[in-house]
Amino acid sequence: MEAKGKQIHVDSMDEEIVARVAAIDVAKDSGMVCTRVPHPSQPGRRTTTVWSVSARTNSIIAVADRLAEEHVERVVLEATSDYWRPFYYLLEARGLVVWVVNARDVKNVPGRPKTDKLDAIWLAKLNERGMLRASFIPPVEIRQLRDYTRLRVDLTAERSRNIQRLEKLLEDALIKLSSVATNMMGVSGRAMIEALIAGERDPRVLAELAKGRLRIKRIALIEALTGRFDEHHGELATVLLSQIDGLSAQIEHLEARIEELIADMPTAQAPPAAPDPDDAGEPAYLAAVDRLDEITGVGRHAAQVIIAEVGLNMAIFPTAAHLVSWAKISPRANQSGAKTRAGKTGKGNPYLKSVLGEAAASAGRTNTFLGARYRRLARRIGKLKALVAVARSILVIVWHLLTDPTSRYRDLGPQFFDNRIRPERRKINHIRQLEALGYTVTLTPAA
């Protein structure tokens, strides 16, 4: 008798041994290169050559020329910090097929000696047997866009830290402006801080600088602006305001450059469509950023970050599940024997996970399909896991929108789950709730 659950797997033809391979164990200032090629005179045998190379442009170009002369079919680099970049860029420019692999996937057998030479040989052996997975390295234009969007995120965080420093400085001066004004750096708050720096100390005069709805809180402002703001506070506040203004100018410049870079990408533009005489003026197709901007919770900035992190070519990810798995927002399988445990999602791309988390949190507050999904899951699995689930749904939608440039996002509505998912179970639950309140329920189908 055959055992239950028996499965037969047939290896595909692409798992054959690669004849001519190379591997580089990358360090900060050097790299250990290993090549494995067929022996010139003994069939079935292989020749292994290992040598060290400096991580300098000319040295790497020389290695690239040597590997090209030996007709190496594939080069594998271990992703060590950012030290792999010069090797990848120069080898790729030489026309070689280069893979960057996760260091976690290429660890040597435990208990074996640990040297750069042995690591390079092990990496080459894994390469020739097809036992590695290449990391996603976007094309040049996406890498450049990613540099701008990531720097914008970092500078925005630094500006927020300086605003927090300014708030702490005002607290030290007994000025409680942030307790009254929602945005301390708004027009009104900025005018009051600049007046304090200029020497104005009368809280009534300072409160008169309030604009718009903040004027309603005039009495509270007078109390909040009564403090001990002296010259040294003013000097430090001037420095912090200068830092904030400088960062704001740099962020605006980055935003303009990001718009220009995306506008220069042909694949990010809307595909051409034949004119429709019955069209009311709405464009038939949208550009990539505009398509993603339609997703609930995803704004224009978030759409730019998503494009910079995942690229525009979804052929790299055969299905939406591949993209979700790469982004590490789905739990890994963890099964042994009869036990199936909850797996962790993993670290993933911090910039992508951050923007998806913010989009999920924003969508969870809306009366839409994604908002209803968040509230439905939060009751059962908790708020944090529900946010991850909604972030996963957003990324699945992103995959479909980028795969088909002619597609558009259409919200299914907050009643989608109630109307389509397990209506019998919902009916039973409602009956039980009414019976618990002391009612006898009789259901009559509607005409």
DRENMARGU-273157 format. One line per field, with one value per residue (C-alpha): residue number from 0; residue in three letters; chain; y, x, z. Coordinates in nm, 4 decimals, decimal comma. Layout:
N
k NUM; ...
r ALA; ...
c A; ...
north Y; ...
east X; ...
up Z; ...
//
This chain:
447
k 0; 1; 2; 3; 4; 5; 6; 7; 8; 9; 10; 11; 12; 13; 14; 15; 16; 17; 18; 19; 20; 21; 22; 23; 24; 25; 26; 27; 28; 29; 30; 31; 32; 33; 34; 35; 36; 37; 38; 39; 40; 41; 42; 43; 44; 45; 46; 47; 48; 49; 50; 51; 52; 53; 54; 55; 56; 57; 58; 59; 60; 61; 62; 63; 64; 65; 66; 67; 68; 69; 70; 71; 72; 73; 74; 75; 76; 77; 78; 79; 80; 81; 82; 83; 84; 85; 86; 87; 88; 89; 90; 91; 92; 93; 94; 95; 96; 97; 98; 99; 100; 101; 102; 103; 104; 105; 106; 107; 108; 109; 110; 111; 112; 113; 114; 115; 116; 117; 118; 119; 120; 121; 122; 123; 124; 125; 126; 127; 128; 129; 130; 131; 132; 133; 134; 135; 136; 137; 138; 139; 140; 141; 142; 143; 144; 145; 146; 147; 148; 149; 150; 151; 152; 153; 154; 155; 156; 157; 158; 159; 160; 161; 162; 163; 164; 165; 166; 167; 168; 169; 170; 171; 172; 173; 174; 175; 176; 177; 178; 179; 180; 181; 182; 183; 184; 185; 186; 187; 188; 189; 190; 191; 192; 193; 194; 195; 196; 197; 198; 199; 200; 201; 202; 203; 204; 205; 206; 207; 208; 209; 210; 211; 212; 213; 214; 215; 216; 217; 218; 219; 220; 221; 222; 223; 224; 225; 226; 227; 228; 229; 230; 231; 232; 233; 234; 235; 236; 237; 238; 239; 240; 241; 242; 243; 244; 245; 246; 247; 248; 249; 250; 251; 252; 253; 254; 255; 256; 257; 258; 259; 260; 261; 262; 263; 264; 265; 266; 267; 268; 269; 270; 271; 272; 273; 274; 275; 276; 277; 278; 279; 280; 281; 282; 283; 284; 285; 286; 287; 288; 289; 290; 291; 292; 293; 294; 295; 296; 297; 298; 299; 300; 301; 302; 303; 304; 305; 306; 307; 308; 309; 310; 311; 312; 313; 314; 315; 316; 317; 318; 319; 320; 321; 322; 323; 324; 325; 326; 327; 328; 329; 330; 331; 332; 333; 334; 335; 336; 337; 338; 339; 340; 341; 342; 343; 344; 345; 346; 347; 348; 349; 350; 351; 352; 353; 354; 355; 356; 357; 358; 359; 360; 361; 362; 363; 364; 365; 366; 367; 368; 369; 370; 371; 372; 373; 374; 375; 376; 377; 378; 379; 380; 381; 382; 383; 384; 385; 386; 387; 388; 389; 390; 391; 392; 393; 394; 395; 396; 397; 398; 399; 400; 401; 402; 403; 404; 405; 406; 407; 408; 409; 410; 411; 412; 413; 414; 415; 416; 417; 418; 419; 420; 421; 422; 423; 424; 425; 426; 427; 428; 429; 430; 431; 432; 433; 434; 435; 436; 437; 438; 439; 440; 441; 442; 443; 444; 445; 446
r MET; GLU; ALA; LYS; GLY; LYS; GLN; ILE; HIS; VAL; ASP; SER; MET; ASP; GLU; GLU; ILE; VAL; ALA; ARG; VAL; ALA; ALA; ILE; ASP; VAL; ALA; LYS; ASP; SER; GLY; MET; VAL; CYS; THR; ARG; VAL; PRO; HIS; PRO; SER; GLN; PRO; GLY; ARG; ARG; THR; THR; THR; VAL; TRP; SER; VAL; SER; ALA; ARG; THR; ASN; SER; ILE; ILE; ALA; VAL; ALA; ASP; ARG; LEU; ALA; GLU; GLU; HIS; VAL; GLU; ARG; VAL; VAL; LEU; GLU; ALA; THR; SER; ASP; TYR; TRP; ARG; PRO; PHE; TYR; TYR; LEU; LEU; GLU; ALA; ARG; GLY; LEU; VAL; VAL; TRP; VAL; VAL; ASN; ALA; ARG; ASP; VAL; LYS; ASN; VAL; PRO; GLY; ARG; PRO; LYS; THR; ASP; LYS; LEU; ASP; ALA; ILE; TRP; LEU; ALA; LYS; LEU; ASN; GLU; ARG; GLY; MET; LEU; ARG; ALA; SER; PHE; ILE; PRO; PRO; VAL; GLU; ILE; ARG; GLN; LEU; ARG; ASP; TYR; THR; ARG; LEU; ARG; VAL; ASP; LEU; THR; ALA; GLU; ARG; SER; ARG; ASN; ILE; GLN; ARG; LEU; GLU; LYS; LEU; LEU; GLU; ASP; ALA; LEU; ILE; LYS; LEU; SER; SER; VAL; ALA; THR; ASN; MET; MET; GLY; VAL; SER; GLY; ARG; ALA; MET; ILE; GLU; ALA; LEU; ILE; ALA; GLY; GLU; ARG; ASP; PRO; ARG; VAL; LEU; ALA; GLU; LEU; ALA; LYS; GLY; ARG; LEU; ARG; ILE; LYS; ARG; ILE; ALA; LEU; ILE; GLU; ALA; LEU; THR; GLY; ARG; PHE; ASP; GLU; HIS; HIS; GLY; GLU; LEU; ALA; THR; VAL; LEU; LEU; SER; GLN; ILE; ASP; GLY; LEU; SER; ALA; GLN; ILE; GLU; HIS; LEU; GLU; ALA; ARG; ILE; GLU; GLU; LEU; ILE; ALA; ASP; MET; PRO; THR; ALA; GLN; ALA; PRO; PRO; ALA; ALA; PRO; ASP; PRO; ASP; ASP; ALA; GLY; GLU; PRO; ALA; TYR; LEU; ALA; ALA; VAL; ASP; ARG; LEU; ASP; GLU; ILE; THR; GLY; VAL; GLY; ARG; HIS; ALA; ALA; GLN; VAL; ILE; ILE; ALA; GLU; VAL; GLY; LEU; ASN; MET; ALA; ILE; PHE; PRO; THR; ALA; ALA; HIS; LEU; VAL; SER; TRP; ALA; LYS; ILE; SER; PRO; ARG; ALA; ASN; GLN; SER; GLY; ALA; LYS; THR; ARG; ALA; GLY; LYS; THR; GLY; LYS; GLY; ASN; PRO; TYR; LEU; LYS; SER; VAL; LEU; GLY; GLU; ALA; ALA; ALA; SER; ALA; GLY; ARG; THR; ASN; THR; PHE; LEU; GLY; ALA; ARG; TYR; ARG; ARG; LEU; ALA; ARG; ARG; ILE; GLY; LYS; LEU; LYS; ALA; LEU; VAL; ALA; VAL; ALA; ARG; SER; ILE; LEU; VAL; ILE; VAL; TRP; HIS; LEU; LEU; THR; ASP; PRO; THR; SER; ARG; TYR; ARG; ASP; LEU; GLY; PRO; GLN; PHE; PHE; ASP; ASN; ARG; ILE; ARG; PRO; GLU; ARG; ARG; LYS; ILE; ASN; HIS; ILE; ARG; GLN; LEU; GLU; ALA; LEU; GLY; TYR; THR; VAL; THR; LEU; THR; PRO; ALA; ALA
c A; A; A; A; A; A; A; A; A; A; A; A; A; A; A; A; A; A; A; A; A; A; A; A; A; A; A; A; A; A; A; A; A; A; A; A; A; A; A; A; A; A; A; A; A; A; A; A; A; A; A; A; A; A; A; A; A; A; A; A; A; A; A; A; A; A; A; A; A; A; A; A; A; A; A; A; A; A; A; A; A; A; A; A; A; A; A; A; A; A; A; A; A; A; A; A; A; A; A; A; A; A; A; A; A; A; A; A; A; A; A; A; A; A; A; A; A; A; A; A; A; A; A; A; A; A; A; A; A; A; A; A; A; A; A; A; A; A; A; A; A; A; A; A; A; A; A; A; A; A; A; A; A; A; A; A; A; A; A; A; A; A; A; A; A; A; A; A; A; A; A; A; A; A; A; A; A; A; A; A; A; A; A; A; A; A; A; A; A; A; A; A; A; A; A; A; A; A; A; A; A; A; A; A; A; A; A; A; A; A; A; A; A; A; A; A; A; A; A; A; A; A; A; A; A; A; A; A; A; A; A; A; A; A; A; A; A; A; A; A; A; A; A; A; A; A; A; A; A; A; A; A; A; A; A; A; A; A; A; A; A; A; A; A; A; A; A; A; A; A; A; A; A; A; A; A; A; A; A; A; A; A; A; A; A; A; A; A; A; A; A; A; A; A; A; A; A; A; A; A; A; A; A; A; A; A; A; A; A; A; A; A; A; A; A; A; A; A; A; A; A; A; A; A; A; A; A; A; A; A; A; A; A; A; A; A; A; A; A; A; A; A; A; A; A; A; A; A; A; A; A; A; A; A; A; A; A; A; A; A; A; A; A; A; A; A; A; A; A; A; A; A; A; A; A; A; A; A; A; A; A; A; A; A; A; A; A; A; A; A; A; A; A; A; A; A; A; A; A; A; A; A; A; A; A; A; A; A; A; A; A; A; A; A; A; A; A; A; A; A; A; A; A; A; A; A; A; A; A; A; A; A; A; A; A; A; A; A; A; A; A; A; A; A; A; A; A
north 0,0000; 0,3493; 0,5899; 0,8572; 1,2002; 1,0619; 1,3147; 1,2700; 1,5663; 1,5656; 1,7934; 2,0333; 2,0447; 2,3851; 2,2198; 2,0766; 2,1654; 2,4941; 2,4189; 2,7384; 2,9369; 3,1892; 3,3145; 3,6094; 3,6254; 4,0022; 4,1990; 4,5729; 4,6181; 4,2947; 3,9931; 3,6240; 3,4982; 3,1317; 2,9831; 2,6260; 2,5147; 2,1758; 2,0237; 2,0786; 1,7198; 1,4996; 1,4614; 1,4686; 1,6540; 2,0230; 2,2821; 2,5178; 2,8416; 3,0805; 3,4190; 3,7432; 4,0762; 4,4330; 4,6067; 4,8830; 4,9742; 4,8749; 4,5467; 4,4523; 4,5398; 4,3078; 4,0289; 4,0926; 4,0641; 3,7384; 3,5860; 3,6912; 3,5318; 3,2072; 3,2189; 3,2092; 3,1585; 3,2948; 3,4883; 3,4824; 3,7488; 3,7236; 4,0274; 4,1679; 4,5156; 4,7480; 4,6073; 4,3961; 4,7021; 4,7803; 4,4153; 4,3899; 4,7145; 4,6505; 4,2826; 4,3587; 4,6354; 4,3772; 4,1702; 3,8915; 3,7298; 3,8309; 3,7072; 3,8614; 3,6043; 3,6335; 3,5444; 3,3406; 3,1068; 3,0329; 2,9433; 2,6605; 2,3307; 2,3802; 2,2523; 2,3219; 2,5653; 2,9279; 3,1112; 3,3415; 3,0841; 2,8024; 3,0327; 3,1251; 2,7591; 2,6651; 2,9524; 2,8394; 2,4811; 2,5976; 2,8133; 2,5315; 2,3026; 2,5634; 2,5670; 2,9469; 3,2119; 3,5465; 3,8568; 4,1216; 4,3939; 4,6596; 4,8223; 5,1369; 5,3894; 5,2292; 5,2188; 5,5909; 5,6640; 5,4506; 5,6607; 5,9766; 5,8336; 5,6766; 5,9992; 6,1862; 5,9446; 5,9858; 6,3663; 6,3778; 6,1706; 6,4008; 6,7053; 6,5440; 6,4880; 6,8555; 6,9587; 6,7341; 6,8980; 7,2389; 7,1200; 7,0013; 7,3385; 7,5184; 7,2844; 7,3801; 7,7445; 7,6580; 7,7308; 7,4747; 7,5700; 7,2106; 7,1360; 7,3887; 7,4051; 7,0832; 7,1717; 7,3580; 7,4343; 7,5729; 7,9359; 8,0468; 7,8416; 7,9500; 8,3169; 8,2837; 8,1082; 8,3724; 8,6454; 8,4810; 8,4710; 8,8385; 8,9265; 8,9422; 8,8031; 8,9311; 8,6210; 8,8340; 8,9826; 8,6377; 8,4896; 8,7579; 8,6048; 8,3017; 8,2504; 8,0688; 7,8269; 7,8620; 8,2066; 8,0297; 7,9009; 8,2487; 8,2121; 7,8746; 8,0221; 8,3033; 8,0500; 7,8236; 8,1130; 8,2340; 8,1037; 8,1821; 8,2044; 8,3743; 8,4610; 8,1220; 7,9593; 8,2041; 8,1279; 7,7519; 7,7895; 7,9903; 7,7067; 7,4474; 7,6546; 7,6956; 7,3178; 7,2595; 7,5135; 7,3685; 7,0161; 7,1351; 7,2957; 6,9789; 6,7650; 6,9905; 6,9559; 6,5763; 6,5708; 6,7668; 6,5324; 6,2258; 6,3609; 6,4227; 6,0756; 5,9031; 6,1251; 6,0151; 5,6428; 5,5222; 5,2250; 5,4570; 5,6487; 5,5714; 5,3465; 5,5132; 5,4665; 5,5322; 5,8393; 5,7587; 5,9981; 5,9168; 5,9854; 6,2470; 6,3649; 6,1012; 5,9482; 5,5889; 5,4851; 5,6333; 5,6564; 5,4164; 5,6680; 5,7766; 5,4143; 5,3385; 5,6688; 5,5438; 5,2629; 5,3379; 5,4623; 5,5051; 5,8651; 6,0010; 5,9879; 5,6301; 5,5350; 5,6773; 5,4805; 5,1580; 5,2010; 5,2752; 4,9628; 4,7002; 4,8464; 4,8542; 4,5171; 4,2637; 3,9826; 3,9382; 3,8253; 3,5553; 3,5957; 3,8374; 3,5736; 3,5926; 3,9696; 3,9364; 3,6679; 3,8808; 4,1792; 3,9573; 4,0504; 3,6957; 3,4380; 3,1592; 2,7953; 2,6228; 2,2636; 1,9575; 1,6310; 1,6987; 2,0449; 2,3613; 2,6723; 3,0370; 3,1479; 3,4910; 3,7352; 3,8246; 4,1585; 4,2382; 4,5797; 4,8386; 5,1257; 4,9214; 4,7703; 5,1137; 5,2764; 4,9765; 4,9887; 5,3587; 5,2963; 5,0083; 5,2228; 5,4985; 5,2547; 5,1004; 5,4288; 5,4493; 5,3148; 5,1088; 4,7469; 4,7653; 4,9476; 4,6814; 4,4095; 4,5665; 4,5950; 4,2433; 4,0948; 4,3156; 4,1656; 3,8168; 3,8374; 4,1774; 4,5179; 4,4605; 4,1394; 4,2985; 4,5836; 4,3329; 4,1548; 4,4812; 4,5748; 4,2404; 4,3123; 4,6505; 4,4908; 4,2326; 4,5177; 4,6934; 4,3807; 4,3621; 4,7332; 4,7268; 4,3991; 4,5397; 4,9110; 4,9348; 4,8315; 5,0650; 5,0243; 4,9850; 4,9693; 4,6746; 4,8627; 4,8028; 4,5560; 4,3127; 4,0679; 4,0863; 4,0176; 3,7453; 3,5595; 3,2863; 3,4333; 3,1200; 3,1615; 3,5282; 3,4357; 3,1823; 3,4349; 3,6963; 3,4440; 3,3414; 3,7035; 3,7710; 3,4496; 3,5515; 3,8683; 3,6603; 3,6641; 3,3743; 3,4160; 3,2953; 3,3687; 3,4319; 3,4671; 3,8022; 3,8015
east 0,0000; 0,1173; 0,1454; -0,1203; -0,0144; 0,2687; 0,3869; 0,6162; 0,8203; 0,9854; 1,2859; 1,2718; 1,5370; 1,6649; 1,8180; 2,1072; 2,4583; 2,5884; 2,9151; 3,1125; 3,0434; 3,2094; 3,1436; 3,2772; 3,2798; 3,2570; 3,4192; 3,4533; 3,7910; 3,8387; 3,6712; 3,7598; 3,6922; 3,6344; 3,5785; 3,4712; 3,5031; 3,5367; 3,8881; 4,0589; 4,1847; 3,9891; 3,6187; 3,3917; 3,6449; 3,6311; 3,8987; 3,8655; 4,0652; 4,0580; 4,2250; 4,1817; 4,1018; 4,0959; 3,7573; 3,8764; 3,7322; 4,0311; 4,0794; 3,7147; 3,7209; 4,0212; 3,8274; 3,5296; 3,7519; 3,9016; 3,5618; 3,4353; 3,7396; 3,6699; 3,3080; 3,1624; 2,7867; 2,6858; 2,8522; 2,7123; 2,7777; 2,6918; 2,4897; 2,7180; 2,5979; 2,6480; 2,9902; 2,8470; 2,7453; 3,0773; 3,1202; 2,7624; 2,7663; 3,0995; 3,0402; 2,6940; 2,8365; 3,0791; 2,7827; 2,8059; 2,5028; 2,5310; 2,3215; 2,3140; 2,2073; 2,0992; 2,3747; 2,1218; 2,0723; 2,4413; 2,5692; 2,8188; 2,7509; 2,7739; 3,0927; 3,3096; 3,6032; 3,5162; 3,7483; 3,6888; 3,8442; 3,6179; 3,3158; 3,3918; 3,4312; 3,1057; 2,9257; 3,0572; 2,9419; 2,5943; 2,5949; 2,6837; 2,4162; 2,1416; 2,0702; 2,0473; 1,7814; 1,8731; 1,7762; 1,5688; 1,7945; 1,5928; 1,7154; 1,9268; 1,6425; 1,4520; 1,7684; 1,8184; 1,4553; 1,4943; 1,7913; 1,5808; 1,2721; 1,4755; 1,6660; 1,3341; 1,2097; 1,5301; 1,5283; 1,1609; 1,2387; 1,5293; 1,3039; 1,0545; 1,3320; 1,4311; 1,0678; 1,0613; 1,3815; 1,2191; 0,9155; 1,1409; 1,3156; 0,9817; 0,8852; 1,2095; 1,1033; 0,7594; 0,5902; 0,3085; 0,2305; 0,2080; -0,0609; -0,2958; -0,1977; -0,2460; 0,0429; 0,3132; 0,4918; 0,1831; 0,1437; 0,0236; 0,2723; 0,5633; 0,4676; 0,4532; 0,7912; 0,9546; 0,8027; 0,9457; 1,2882; 1,2537; 1,2041; 0,8275; 0,7277; 0,3707; 0,1449; -0,1531; 0,0395; 0,1668; -0,1854; -0,3079; -0,0821; -0,3146; -0,4869; -0,8039; -0,9670; -0,6796; -0,8148; -1,0999; -0,8424; -0,7146; -0,7559; -0,5797; -0,3026; -0,2439; -0,1944; 0,0236; 0,2471; 0,3133; 0,6599; 1,0277; 1,1599; 1,5020; 1,7839; 1,9518; 1,6193; 1,5870; 1,9376; 1,8800; 1,5352; 1,6941; 1,9373; 1,6584; 1,4344; 1,7236; 1,7722; 1,4012; 1,3825; 1,6937; 1,5548; 1,2200; 1,3923; 1,5912; 1,2772; 1,0974; 1,3916; 1,3835; 1,0093; 1,0577; 1,3373; 1,1257; 0,8439; 1,0915; 1,2453; 0,9076; 0,7955; 1,1034; 1,0159; 0,8158; 0,6748; 0,5389; 0,3218; -0,0354; -0,0649; -0,2139; -0,5848; -0,8088; -1,0333; -1,3889; -1,6563; -1,8831; -1,6123; -1,7113; -1,3544; -1,2185; -0,8924; -0,9201; -0,5894; -0,3768; -0,0054; 0,1426; 0,1506; -0,2094; -0,3282; -0,1717; -0,2967; -0,6534; -0,5999; -0,7587; -0,4902; -0,2199; -0,1306; 0,0949; 0,4084; 0,3348; 0,2795; 0,6202; 0,7884; 0,6147; 0,7287; 1,0841; 1,0956; 0,9216; 0,9821; 0,7420; 0,8187; 0,6001; 0,7275; 0,9988; 0,7241; 0,5204; 0,2239; 0,1072; 0,2006; 0,5652; 0,5668; 0,4037; 0,6534; 0,9469; 0,8165; 0,7936; 0,4369; 0,3045; 0,3893; 0,6269; 0,5194; 0,6231; 0,5012; 0,6546; 0,4690; 0,1129; 0,1925; 0,1535; 0,2782; 0,2373; 0,5414; 0,7004; 0,6857; 1,0578; 1,2339; 1,1879; 1,2310; 1,1922; 1,0985; 0,8316; 0,6913; 0,6784; 0,4813; 0,2466; 0,1866; 0,0996; -0,1329; -0,3007; -0,3503; -0,5027; -0,7286; -0,8433; -1,0099; -1,2202; -1,5649; -1,4365; -1,3596; -1,0142; -1,1489; -1,4161; -1,1541; -0,9361; -1,2188; -1,3385; -0,9917; -0,9043; -1,1912; -1,0555; -0,6753; -0,5936; -0,5112; -0,1438; -0,2010; -0,5000; -0,2771; -0,0330; -0,3207; -0,4508; -0,0964; -0,0773; -0,4089; -0,2768; 0,0375; -0,1719; -0,3729; -0,0468; 0,0749; -0,2417; -0,2373; 0,1282; 0,0895; -0,1910; -0,1354; -0,4933; -0,6505; -0,8066; -0,8800; -1,2463; -1,3473; -1,5758; -1,7496; -1,7728; -2,0634; -1,8670; -1,7915; -2,1414; -2,3144; -2,0901; -1,9068; -2,0846; -2,4376; -2,5705; -2,3224; -2,4174; -2,7865; -2,7212; -2,5172; -2,7930; -3,0558; -2,8454; -2,7943; -3,1698; -3,2461; -2,9943; -3,1992; -3,5136; -3,6768; -3,8197; -3,7081; -3,9034; -3,7574; -3,9813; -3,8137; -3,8708; -4,0994
up 0,0000; -0,0745; 0,2165; 0,2355; 0,1217; -0,0920; -0,3502; -0,6474; -0,7706; -1,1119; -1,1479; -1,4394; -1,7099; -1,5923; -1,2835; -1,4823; -1,3750; -1,5156; -1,6913; -1,6364; -1,3205; -1,0928; -0,7417; -0,5449; -0,1663; -0,1176; 0,1634; 0,2189; 0,0530; -0,1395; -0,2909; -0,3132; -0,6658; -0,7474; -1,0933; -1,1694; -1,5313; -1,7068; -1,6994; -2,0353; -2,0719; -1,8289; -1,9104; -1,6092; -1,3959; -1,3057; -1,2439; -0,9497; -0,9393; -0,6445; -0,6128; -0,4229; -0,5885; -0,4616; -0,4522; -0,6848; -1,0215; -1,2344; -1,0474; -1,0859; -1,4569; -1,4954; -1,3228; -1,5515; -1,8594; -1,7330; -1,6584; -2,0011; -2,1677; -1,9811; -2,1059; -1,7560; -1,7829; -1,4441; -1,1623; -0,8094; -0,5455; -0,1786; -0,0675; 0,2014; 0,3053; 0,0038; -0,0817; -0,3650; -0,5677; -0,7449; -0,8393; -0,9673; -1,1650; -1,3377; -1,4107; -1,5459; -1,7664; -1,9107; -2,0268; -1,7702; -1,6060; -1,2400; -0,9496; -0,6038; -0,3446; 0,0169; 0,2623; 0,4616; 0,1639; 0,1061; 0,4520; 0,4553; 0,6310; 1,0109; 1,1670; 0,8611; 0,8698; 0,7928; 0,5531; 0,2575; 0,0235; 0,1392; 0,1271; -0,2345; -0,3335; -0,1595; -0,3310; -0,6700; -0,6088; -0,5159; -0,8276; -1,0670; -0,9210; -0,9488; -0,5761; -0,5419; -0,5933; -0,7417; -0,5459; -0,7198; -0,8585; -1,0446; -1,3669; -1,3617; -1,3941; -1,1057; -0,8924; -0,9508; -0,8638; -0,5509; -0,4373; -0,4578; -0,2852; -0,0048; 0,0557; 0,0663; 0,3341; 0,5353; 0,5126; 0,6077; 0,9162; 1,0005; 0,9649; 1,2033; 1,4550; 1,4369; 1,4906; 1,7979; 1,9210; 1,8774; 2,0733; 2,3571; 2,3543; 2,3903; 2,6734; 2,8472; 2,8093; 2,9590; 2,6233; 2,5675; 2,2074; 2,0835; 2,3450; 2,1857; 1,8178; 1,6208; 1,3895; 1,5749; 1,2455; 1,0722; 0,9686; 1,3131; 1,5130; 1,2960; 1,3354; 1,7145; 1,7342; 1,5145; 1,7294; 2,0409; 1,8743; 1,7817; 2,1471; 2,1915; 2,5327; 2,5826; 2,5521; 2,4441; 2,1544; 2,0584; 2,0721; 1,8281; 1,5632; 1,5411; 1,2080; 1,1051; 1,3473; 1,5945; 1,6912; 1,8702; 2,1193; 2,2038; 2,5826; 2,5811; 2,3670; 2,6151; 2,8921; 2,6757; 2,5626; 2,9163; 2,9974; 3,0437; 2,6891; 2,7082; 2,4663; 2,4694; 2,3774; 2,0907; 1,9628; 1,9689; 1,8105; 1,5262; 1,4576; 1,4570; 1,2312; 0,9898; 0,9853; 0,9291; 0,6456; 0,4798; 0,4940; 0,3597; 0,0600; -0,0076; 0,0170; -0,2329; -0,4720; -0,4382; -0,5035; -0,8251; -0,9387; -0,8585; -1,0748; -1,3584; -1,3355; -1,3463; -1,6333; -1,8311; -1,7954; -2,0978; -1,9051; -1,6344; -1,8790; -1,9793; -2,2855; -2,5951; -2,6506; -2,9476; -2,8993; -2,7945; -2,9298; -2,6325; -2,3768; -2,1205; -2,0755; -1,8371; -1,9687; -2,0838; -1,9273; -1,6519; -1,5829; -1,3274; -1,0400; -1,1082; -1,1193; -0,7821; -0,6410; -0,6882; -0,4342; -0,0987; 0,1438; -0,1229; -0,2004; -0,4689; -0,2527; -0,1503; -0,5150; -0,6063; -0,3280; -0,4321; -0,7927; -0,6775; -0,4598; -0,6773; -1,0232; -1,3163; -1,4757; -1,2968; -1,5203; -1,2556; -1,0162; -1,1976; -0,9623; -0,6956; -0,4365; -0,5506; -0,4961; -0,1551; -0,0532; -0,1694; 0,0284; 0,3409; 0,4310; 0,4289; 0,6988; 0,6047; 0,6184; 0,9421; 0,9515; 1,1160; 1,1556; 1,2619; 1,3918; 1,1872; 1,3599; 1,2696; 1,0732; 1,0857; 0,7987; 0,8006; 0,7666; 0,3998; 0,2415; 0,5210; 0,2886; 0,1106; 0,4315; 0,5936; 0,3133; 0,2856; 0,6604; 0,6440; 0,3491; 0,5348; 0,8460; 0,6338; 0,4478; 0,7757; 0,8724; 0,5557; 0,4712; 0,1778; 0,0913; 0,2488; 0,5533; 0,6057; 0,5594; 0,8282; 1,0804; 1,0066; 1,0617; 1,3594; 1,5599; 1,5016; 1,4858; 1,6346; 1,4892; 1,4053; 1,2103; 1,0400; 0,9201; 0,7706; 0,5967; 0,4479; 0,3403; 0,1629; -0,0129; -0,1257; -0,2687; -0,4557; -0,6078; -0,6998; -0,8811; -1,0907; -1,1756; -1,2819; -1,4727; -1,6878; -1,7695; -1,8994; -1,5679; -1,3117; -0,9423; -0,8549; -0,4902; -0,4107; -0,1309; 0,2433; 0,2034; -0,0135; 0,2678; 0,4179; 0,0896; -0,0505; 0,2241; 0,4234; 0,4302; 0,6075; 0,8912; 0,9276; 0,9404; 1,2181; 1,4154; 1,3987; 1,5074; 1,8065; 1,9078; 1,8988; 2,0893; 2,3542; 2,4025; 2,4650; 2,1214; 1,9233; 1,5627; 1,2614; 0,9192; 0,6204; 0,2786; 0,1104; -0,1922
//
